């Protein structure tokens, strides 16, 4: 049996929320790295700086997750960035919540 080869000459456009979802997930991850670095440099006494980064990072992660899910529902578009954004946003939101609950303890 011969292998079937697929050729695609027309590329599908990216889903509307895909690029934004991936970008917001990346920004949220950047906020997380910044908060961890600032907190470790200041010996855990960063207070409102890391709190603000955490709050904004959590909101960005949730919005990225929602936009990624909406992008996955669109038809006749490429879902690659929507998938990446929704998975990364969901993971970032879970990590932010884990950091929050560890901090409450």
N, C-alpha and C positions, 0 to 999 in steps of 0.2 A: 504494500500500500504506500502510496506516495503521501508525503506530508503536505497538508494544505497550507499554503502561504497566503497571508492576508496583506494586502497593500491598501493603505489609506492615504489618499491624496488631499483630502479635505480635513483639516483639523477642526475639532469642535471647539467652540468658545468655552471659556472657563465660566463656571457658575457665578452668579452675581455676588453672592456672599463668600465665595471661596477664598479670594485673595485677602479680603478684609479679615476673615476668620483666621487664616494662617498668620497674618501680620499681628493681630491682637494676641494670639497665642504666644507668638515670639516675644512681644512686649511684656506680657505677663510673666514669662519665664525670665526675661531680663530683670524685671522688678524683683523676682524671687532671688535671683543670684545677688543683686545689689543689696537686698535686705539681709541676706545671710552674711555677706561680706561686711556690711556696716555693723551688724550686730556683733560679729566676732571681733572686729577691730575695737569696738567700744566696750568689749567685755560684757555684753548682754545688757547694757544700760542705754540703748539707743532710743527707747521709748516711743515717742510720737513719730519719729522718722520712719522706723520700721513698721509702725502701726499704719501710717498713711500709705506706705508702699504695699503693705499687705492688703489693705482695704481696696485700693485701686487695682492691684493685681488680681484679686478675687473677682471683682466686677468685670474686668477685662476678660478673664478666663470664662466666666459664665456667658457673657455676650458672645465670645468667640464660639463657644459650644453651640449656642442657639443659632447663630448665623450659619455655622457648618451644617447643622441638621436641616435647616431650611434650604441650603444649597444642595443637599443630597436629594431633596424632593423635586428639583427642577428636571425637566426633560430636554433631551437633545443637547446636552452640554457635558463638558468634562467635569467629573466629580472628584478628581484627584486632590485638588487643594481644599475642597470642602471636607473630604474625608480626613486629610491631615489636620486641618484646623479644628474639626470637631473632636478628634481623638486627643490632640495636644491640649485643647481647651478643657476637655473633661478631666484629663490627667492633672493639669495645672490646678483646676478647681479642687480636686480631691487632695492634692498636696497642700494647697493653701489651708483647707479646712483641717487637715492633719496637724499642720504647724500651729493653727489656732487652738485646737483642743489640747495639744501638748503644752502650750503656753498657759492655758487655764489651770491645768493640773498643778 
